Amino acid sequence: MNTFAWTTSALAVLALAASTGAPAAVATPALAPVTPWTYVLDSFNDGTEAQGVGNASAFELYSIAYRQQGNAFNVAINSNLSVNRPYPRPNTALNGSINYGDLLLNFSDADRFGASDALYGIRFDGANDTTLGPGLYRQVTVQSLAQVNDGYGSFAQYGDRVRSLGGTPSWGGLELEPYFDPAAAPPTHLQSGQFLGELRFLDDAELAELKFAEQGAIGQYTFGFSVDASLLPAGDFIAHLLTECANDGIAFAAQITDPQAVPDGSGARSLAPMAILAGLLLQRHRQS
């Protein structure tokens, strides 16, 4: 439903140099421009629950958005599933509820998802079944807890079920193959990892900048979180997120860039121009 497009994003911070014969005035630094969000849209009818699909499912993931603002890597989600609030399944789910899995980021150059020293993970839903505390982790190992959460044993099983209900399975900004093995159990959770840093949930003012509705995303809940981008390796990565039951998921390709330090001014009358450039991303997306 979306098309692939190459995009170039650039953030430039410019300073003006003044040279007059008048006494030097105090320079007022300009505010850094706000980096636009990149939106990745999933199919709006591929979240399943019992006999329902799409908006009839509590697990429908509509869209994920991301941006790097200086040293902050921000992620926002629009879906029918709330965060940090258990969705009760007392008789069929591990720990009696179903929530989000963890956001997994793969910085390796492998064509397929698999074990790698370049795997990172973010546990953001404190109500899920991951035993690690919330935060950013590196050198992670992952596990699938979908089947113990009343979910699917493989990506293929999920896709078949969606189609049987009249839906259209999608993984947002990524095709299922070759990155995922259709016969494999969906990797949903962190199993182990080395803690790197805390995460911060986005506040109301930050969430107000998001324009999910303009992208057609109509999920009941919108939330987001931020981690320190300097703790992540610079370069391209593929990220994916599944609900604990793997009843829906979304993936995207993005890039972390090294924020360049802003040098001090060389004098009262001049400031050096600077630029921070982001790289090319292959992504199904919209920006605003």
VOGU-3710 file (C-alpha; in Angstrom, 3 decimals, decimal comma):
1> mntfawttsa> 0,000/0,000/0,000  3,009/2,195/0,383  5,917/2,608/-2,019  9,627/2,584/-1,377  11,364/5,906/-1,802  14,857/7,202/-1,271  14,907/10,332/0,869  17,623/12,655/1,984  17,109/14,556/5,216  19,420/17,347/6,289
11> lavlalaast> 19,497/19,601/9,314  21,527/22,789/8,946  22,239/25,245/11,726  23,492/28,588/10,436  24,970/31,531/12,299  25,245/35,065/10,963  28,484/37,006/11,150  28,086/40,700/11,831  30,722/43,327/11,187  29,834/46,932/11,902
21> gapaavatpa> 31,573/49,904/13,353  29,053/50,127/16,168  29,752/48,659/19,597  29,318/44,917/19,640  25,854/43,711/20,596  25,089/40,570/22,564  24,337/37,760/20,113  21,093/35,820/20,630  21,532/32,185/19,562  18,838/30,828/17,264
31> lapvtpwtyv> 16,827/27,812/18,320  17,819/24,595/16,580  15,300/23,538/13,921  12,975/20,712/14,830  13,701/17,495/12,952  10,569/16,193/11,204  9,065/12,891/12,229  9,211/10,025/9,756  6,012/7,960/9,743  5,882/4,280/8,859
41> ldsfndgtea> 2,390/3,010/8,103  1,326/-0,568/8,662  -1,677/-2,239/7,108  -4,753/-1,004/8,957  -6,399/-4,427/8,853  -3,837/-6,979/9,985  -4,120/-6,996/13,763  -6,067/-10,077/14,867  -8,130/-10,920/17,932  -10,511/-13,881/18,068
51> qgvgnasafe> -12,653/-13,479/14,924  -11,836/-9,792/14,463  -9,193/-8,091/12,346  -8,078/-4,484/11,974  -9,866/-1,917/14,093  -11,892/-4,718/15,692  -8,666/-5,952/17,306  -7,039/-4,506/20,418  -3,696/-5,418/18,853  -3,924/-3,368/15,661
61> lysiayrqqg> -0,716/-1,337/15,174  -1,386/1,536/12,783  1,850/3,453/12,586  5,243/4,018/14,144  7,167/7,285/13,850  10,766/8,099/14,629  13,256/10,935/14,560  16,723/11,770/15,833  16,878/15,167/17,492  20,497/15,773/18,481
71> nafnvainsn> 21,398/13,118/21,034  17,806/11,933/21,394  16,348/9,089/19,354  12,574/9,333/19,640  9,977/6,714/18,783  6,188/7,143/18,805  3,457/4,560/18,281  -0,202/4,796/17,291  -2,249/1,658/17,947  -5,240/0,134/19,701
81> lsvnrpyprp> -3,031/-1,238/22,497  -2,138/0,929/25,475  1,294/0,880/27,110  2,137/-0,040/30,719  -1,470/-1,156/31,148  -2,029/-4,927/31,047  -4,591/-6,175/28,528  -6,158/-8,998/30,565  -6,021/-12,578/29,346  -6,081/-14,397/32,683
91> ntalngsiny> -6,535/-17,921/31,340  -4,507/-17,914/28,133  -1,529/-15,555/28,515  1,701/-15,735/30,482  1,305/-13,559/33,595  -2,378/-13,144/32,739  -2,105/-10,295/30,238  -0,875/-9,347/26,758  1,143/-6,216/26,106  3,817/-4,971/23,718
101> gdlllnfsda> 6,978/-6,908/23,077  10,282/-5,035/22,969  11,622/-2,811/20,186  14,558/-4,664/18,601  17,200/-2,819/16,558  19,556/-4,728/14,269  22,710/-2,844/13,232  24,296/-5,827/11,484  24,567/-5,962/7,704  22,983/-9,406/7,540
111> drfgasdaly> 20,106/-9,962/5,133  18,198/-11,966/7,735  17,317/-11,363/11,349  19,350/-13,554/13,659  21,708/-13,706/16,603  24,307/-10,939/16,391  26,552/-8,769/18,556  24,979/-5,841/16,705  21,507/-6,416/18,174  20,114/-3,769/20,521
121> girfdgandt> 16,782/-3,647/22,299  14,511/-1,231/24,119  12,121/-2,475/26,761  9,504/0,273/27,069  6,378/-1,564/28,262  6,847/-2,254/31,952  3,833/-4,587/31,963  5,226/-7,091/29,462  6,888/-10,442/30,160  10,508/-9,350/29,742
131> tlgpglyrqv> 12,457/-9,900/32,954  14,965/-7,111/32,233  14,109/-3,657/33,538  12,945/-0,863/31,221  15,683/0,794/29,189  18,146/0,405/26,325  20,290/-2,738/26,023  23,111/-3,966/23,792  24,492/-7,413/22,917  21,014/-8,777/23,415
141> tvqslaqvnd> 19,589/-12,220/22,932  15,932/-12,512/22,007  13,114/-14,974/22,472  9,611/-15,621/21,197  6,884/-15,591/23,832  4,048/-15,422/21,327  2,684/-18,914/21,842  2,574/-18,595/25,633  0,591/-15,389/25,090  -2,208/-16,982/23,082
151> gygsfaqygd> -0,396/-16,085/19,875  1,228/-17,455/16,750  3,988/-20,002/16,379  5,328/-18,566/13,122  5,087/-15,560/10,820  3,380/-17,762/8,228  0,699/-18,833/10,692  -0,011/-15,189/11,484  -0,243/-14,234/7,801  -2,566/-17,128/7,001
161> rvrslggtps> -4,885/-16,140/9,837  -5,022/-12,502/8,758  -5,930/-13,480/5,203  -8,580/-15,934/6,418  -10,260/-13,030/8,235  -10,187/-10,851/5,120  -7,212/-8,746/6,189  -3,952/-7,798/4,498  -0,803/-8,765/6,427  1,950/-6,171/6,357
171> wgglelepyf> 5,139/-5,301/8,231  5,062/-1,555/7,720  8,302/-0,424/6,121  9,681/-3,884/5,422  8,708/-6,933/3,426  8,513/-10,124/5,487  11,096/-11,898/3,355  14,028/-12,186/3,203  14,589/-10,457/6,558  12,293/-12,799/8,483
181> dpaaappthl> 11,923/-16,537/8,010  8,187/-17,210/7,528  8,517/-20,542/9,339  10,306/-19,020/12,342  8,741/-18,126/15,665  8,326/-14,335/15,788  11,069/-12,774/18,001  9,051/-10,725/20,469  11,105/-10,120/23,629  14,539/-9,490/25,021
191> qsgqflgelr> 15,962/-12,465/26,880  19,270/-10,999/28,028  21,440/-7,976/27,390  23,816/-5,383/28,788  22,061/-2,311/30,153  23,108/0,931/28,457  20,730/3,640/29,610  17,299/4,723/30,729  14,421/5,670/28,496  12,149/8,671/28,861
201> flddaelael> 8,509/8,799/27,837  7,533/11,734/25,641  5,464/14,422/27,330  2,173/15,885/26,121  3,854/18,774/24,300  6,076/16,398/22,333  3,171/14,097/21,509  1,170/17,096/20,288  3,705/17,543/17,465  2,775/14,167/16,006
211> kfaeqgaigq> 0,414/13,982/13,040  -0,681/10,375/12,975  -4,257/11,323/12,087  -3,040/13,140/8,976  -1,430/9,871/7,889  -4,759/8,054/8,309  -3,727/6,290/11,527  -6,739/6,081/13,854  -5,442/4,039/16,773  -6,966/4,627/20,196
221> ytfgfsvdas> -3,600/5,306/21,832  -0,563/7,417/20,981  2,576/7,386/23,099  6,308/7,637/22,623  9,679/7,333/24,262  13,236/8,535/23,838  16,697/7,040/24,366  20,171/8,544/24,141  21,248/8,208/20,509  24,916/8,487/21,480
231> llpagdfiah> 24,594/5,071/23,145  23,697/3,503/19,798  26,165/2,836/16,980  26,127/5,242/14,063  24,815/3,664/10,897  21,883/1,886/9,315  19,621/-0,466/11,217  16,362/-2,367/10,916  13,936/-2,186/13,832  10,859/-4,246/14,537
241> lltecandgi> 8,171/-4,394/17,177  5,551/-7,071/17,800  2,801/-7,411/20,319  3,515/-10,176/22,841  1,119/-12,494/21,031  2,514/-11,525/17,598  -1,044/-10,649/16,535  0,477/-7,651/14,768  3,892/-6,161/14,171  5,689/-3,385/12,344
251> afaaqitdpq> 9,230/-2,896/11,060  11,262/-0,093/9,519  14,743/0,794/8,278  16,441/3,905/9,641  19,809/5,394/10,520  21,562/6,850/13,551  23,892/9,756/12,785  26,659/11,224/14,936  25,493/14,612/16,253  28,276/17,135/15,610
261> avpdgsgars> 29,300/19,328/18,509  28,551/23,014/18,129  31,808/24,994/18,647  31,973/28,170/20,664  31,871/31,499/18,813  35,249/32,988/17,954  34,238/36,494/18,910  31,407/38,870/19,717  30,905/39,834/16,077  30,945/36,476/14,280
271> lapmailagl> 29,818/32,872/14,580  30,992/30,022/12,371  28,358/28,337/10,186  27,712/24,675/10,948  25,686/21,858/9,423  24,439/18,495/10,633  23,496/16,172/7,810  21,455/12,987/8,023  22,034/10,101/5,601  19,964/8,382/2,986
281> llqrhrqs> 17,279/6,007/4,188  15,394/3,400/2,224  11,972/3,568/3,801  8,264/3,475/3,200  7,340/6,640/4,964  5,834/10,057/5,091  7,392/13,067/6,786  5,830/16,047/8,501
//
